């Protein structure tokens, strides 16, 4: 979907002047890093990043050379394998013959809308109950756009089977699940673009379990320690780290191999690979105003650092819900907290960075509730294809030669 500058400009009114200023400052940090030959890493969470088109925008920023590495969740990998977003018809499962034991709360079952060729390709790889497909087509229901794969039949079931195959191939070839899946994924996905450009896309340890068999396959493909080290090396090489709609980042930006916050002290002491966040820029796009409150307390009086030095409980001291990642983020001199909807902040950040770097973006994300966002979601459904198993196997064979 092409960039609509008038629509993007309207988004500026949806942020407070202070948060718009911080968004621009974040973009300027990205530009300064790229102009100096530096690197930018993005740490994404799950659902909202898919639905707001943010993961697709990040893939585009990878294509043009702005983003150099990504960490994400296993759920995002699963959805990107399914084509990011797809259309499903949601019906009651029991009337069409689905066992109530398997159904989620509400008893709904979903049919993935596929053309005949796509359905035939899935049926070539796994048994598909075509009678069930026909019953679902005829049943009363509602068609919606949602994160791809997941619970839709037969797409979700096919993904479960394919995940077992990918996990086995990953272990055989000494690769991560994400690397193998990326070889067959659409180029408009983060895993697909990462594979094409040789950029790291790594699922973080706190976000391993999600996406059904995909998450299990990702977790089983390489050891936990190796996964932590891969993420540490990616962040070590980054000058700017952008966190987008993600929780539990204490185990990401200052995990077991990071020295500046103190968590990697013993790893360094014992000679393991470690790195430091010192001198980097940490940018966090978040809806939680408590993050801003804690950052203000630290910047105005080093309150977080003093609480740690005195061994005081930070939750009671600041009287706000204190997520564990706030500690390292608030104390970091290069942190910028942008409190706002990622669907609003990302297009503003991307537009400013692209303009200043003289880059043309072929895709732009928009808030899903806006007219532009609804058109964007339809475009993603139409444009981004599910993973191509044959292409994945061919690319894997070529890598092995």
N, C-alpha and C positions, 0 to 999 in steps of 0.2 A: 504494500500500500504506500503510495507516494506521500511525501511530506506536505502537509497543508499548513503553511506558515500562519495563516490567519487564525486557524483553530488553535495552534500551539500558542499564539500570542494571547488568546482568550484565557488560557490556563493560568496565566500569571495572576489573574484576579482571584484565583481560588486559593492562593497562598497569602499569608500575612506578609507585609513588607519585609519583616525580619527574616522569614523563612525563604522568601524569594531571593533576598540578598545572600543567604547562606547557600541556596541552590546555585546561584551564579558563582559564588566563591568556590564551591565544590567543582564546578565545571572548569574554572580557572586553574585549579590544582591539577586537574587532568591534562589540560592544555600545556601547562608548564612542564609537567613530567614528559609528555610526548615530544615537545619541542626540544627537550634536553636529551632525547634518546632513551627515556625511561619507560617503565612498564606499568600497566594498570591491571589490577585483578578485581573481580567482582565476586562477592559472596551472596548467593541468592537463596531465599527460602522457597517454600513450595507454592501452594495454590494461587494466591493473589498474583504472583509473578507470571504465571501462565495466563490467567484470565485477563489481566490488564495488558497483555501483549509484551510484557517486559522481557521475557526470555527471548522472544523473537527479535526484539530491538537489540538485545545484547548480542545475539548471533550476528546481526547486521554490523554492530560496532566491532565485533571480532573480524568480520570480513574486510572492513575498511582500515583495520590496524589500530583502533583506539583501545580495545580490550585485548589483553594478552593471556588471560587465563581466568577460569571460572571454577568456583566450588558451588555445589548445589545439593539438592536432596534426591534420594532415590525415587521419590514420587515424581519429580520433574523429569528425571530420565525416563521413567515409565511413560509419562504423557508425551514426551518428545518422540519416543519410539512409536507411539500410536498416531502421531501426526499433530501433536500439540493440543488442538481443539477439534472436536468432531460433533456431528449432530446425532442425537439418539432419540428414539421414540420410547417414552417411559409409560409402561402399562402395569396393571396388576398381574403378578406372576402366577398365582394359583389358578385363575381361570384358564390360562393357556397351558397348564400342566407342569409348572415348575414347582418342585417340592418346597413347601413352606419352611422346612428346616434350614434351607440354604438362603432364604431371602432376608434382606435387612429390615430394619424397622420401617413400617409402612407397607411392606409386602410388595414393593415395586420392582419391576424387572425391566431391563433396557435392551432395545434393539439398535445396534449401530447402523446408521444409514450408509450403505455401501452400494456402489454400482455393481453390475453383474460380473465384470472382470475382477474386481477386488474380492468379491465374495467367492468367486470360483478359485482364486489363488489361495485364499485361506482354506477352502475346502480341499484343496490339493495337499495341504500340509497337515491338517487335522480333521477328524470326523466332524462334520457340521450337521446338525439336526435340521434339515430343510423344512420339515413339517412344522417345527417350532418357529422357524423364521416366518413361514406363511401365516401361522396363527398370530404372531406378533404384528405382522403387517395389517391383518384384518381387525385386530383388537382396538378398542377405544383407548386413547392415550394422548400424550402431549409431547410434541417434538421440541427439544431444547438444545442449545449449544453448551457443552461442558468439556472439562479436561478429557483428552482423548484416551482411548483404551479403557482402563478402569473396569467398570461393571457392565459395559455394553457387550451384548452377544452378537456375533461370535468374536469380535475384536479382542475383548478382555481375556477370553479363554485362550485364544491364539497367542496372546502376549505371554501368558503363563507358560505355555509349552515352549515357545521360542526362548524364553528367559533361561530355562534349564539348559537348552542347547548353547546359548551364548556363554553361560557360566562355565560350562565344560570346556568350550573352546578357549575361554580366557585363561583358565588354569593350565591348559595344554600349551598355550603359546607364551605363558608368562606375562600376560597383559591384564589390565583391569577390565571389568565388565564394561565400564563406560567407553573404553578405547575400542573394544570389539563392536559394541552396538553402534558407536559413532560411524564406523566404516560403512554401515548400510543406512544410516539415518539421513533424513532430508537436510539439504544444505542450509535451510532456514531455521534449523535447530542449533542449540549450543553444542550438543554432542556431535552433530553432523559437521558444523563448521570447524569445531576443534579438530576432528579427524582430518579434514581437508587441509588445514593450515598447520597441523602439528602443534596445536596449542593444548595445554592441559585443561581437562574438565574432570574434576574430582568430586565425588560425593563425600560430604563430611561425616565424621563418625556419629555425631548426635542425630544426623538425618538419614541414617542407614535404613531403618525399617520403615518402609512405605512402598506403595506400588506393588504389593503382593509378592509374587515370586521374583520380581525385578529387584526389590530391596534385598531379599535373601541372597539372590545371585550376586549382587554387588558386594554384599558383606562377605560372601564365601570366596570371591575371586582372588583377592589378595589379603595378606594378614593385616590386622589392625595397625600394628606398628609401621608397616610399610605404607599404609594409607596415610597415617599421621605424618610420616616423613615426606611423602609426595606433596601433601598440602603445605607443609612447612617450607619446602623448597620453592613452591609457587609463590607463597607470600614473601619469602626472603627476596625473591627477584623483583617484587613489585614496589614501586615508589608510592602508589596510591592504591588503597583498598576501599572499595565501595560495598557496603553491606545493605542488602535490599530485602525488606520484609522477612527477616530471618531471626529466629530465637537461638539461645544457647551458644552465642558466638564466643564466649570465654574459651570454649574448647576449640575454637577456630582461630581467631586472630591472636590469642595468647595461650596456645595449647602447650603440650608437654615439651616442646623443643624451642620455646620462645623465652629469651633471657630477660628482656627489659622489664617485664612485669614480675619476674621472679619465679615463674612456674617451671622454667627450664634449668634452674640452677643445678640440680643434681645430674641432669642429663649432660650438661656441659662439664661438670666436675668429673664425670666418669668417662668423658671422651666421646660422647655421642655427637652427631651432627646437630647443631642448634643455630638459631638466628635471632635477630633483635628487631623489634618494631621501632627502635629509636630512629628519628629522622623521617619516618614515613608519614603519610597523610591517611587518617582513618575517617571515612565519611559514612554516616549511617542514616538511611532513610527509614523512618519509623513513625508510627502513629501514637506512640506512648508519650504523653507529656511528662511523665515521671523521668524519662531519660534526660529531657531538657532541664528539669529541675535539679537533677543530680549534677549535670555538667556545669550549670550555673554556680552551684554551691562549691564545686571544685575550683572553677576559674576565679571566683571572687574571694576565696579564702582557703584553698587547699583542704577543704573539709573532708573529702574522701581519703586523701593521702594521710591526713592526720588521724582519721578514724582507724585506718589500717595500722599506723604506727603505734596507736594506743591500744590496739586490740579491741576496739569497740564494735558492737553490732550495728552495721550500717542501716538496716531496715528501720530500727527504732530511732536511730539518730536523725534520719532525714524525714521520717514519717511519710514515706511513699513506698509503694510496692517496689522492692529492689531486686531486679533480675540480676543474676550473677555476672552477666557480661558488662553491666554498667560500670563496675569497678575499674577494669582495665581501660575501657573506652573513655570514661570521664577523666581519668588521670593522665591520659595521653595528650601531650602538648599539641599534636597535629590533628586532633579530632574535630569534626564538624557534625553536629546533630541537626538533621533536617527533619522537622516534625511535620509530616504531611503524607497524603495519599501517594503511594508509589506510582499510581496511574497518572498523577499530575506532575510529580517531580521528575520522573525519568524523561519524558519528552522535552521538558525545559532544559534539563541538564545536557541531554544529547544534542539538542539543536544548538545550544551555545557552544559546546565543544566542537561540533562539526563545522560550524560557521567560522570559528576562529582558526581551525586547522585547515580550512579550505577543502573540506570533504563533502561529497554528495551522498546523502543517505537515500537508499531506495525503499526503505521501510521506516515508518514512524508509529510508535504506539500512542494510544489515547485512552482516557478513562473509559471503562467498559459501559458505564451508564450514559455516556454522551452519544450523540448521533454519529460522530466520527468513530467512537469506540465500537459501536454496534456494527458499523461498516467494516471496521478493522477485523472484528471477530469473524464475520462472514468471509472476509478475504483469507484469513488464516485457515479456516475450514476448507476453502476451495484450493488454496495454494500448497499447503504443507502436507506432504504425503506420509503415510506410515513407513516404518522401516522396511527396506527391501532386503530380504534374506539372501537372495542370489548375489546381489551386489556386495553385501557384507562378506559372504564366503569368497567371492572372487578377489576382493581387496585383501582379505586375510591371506589367501594363497600367494598373492603377489608380494606381500610383505615378507613371506617366508622363503622366497626364492633367493 
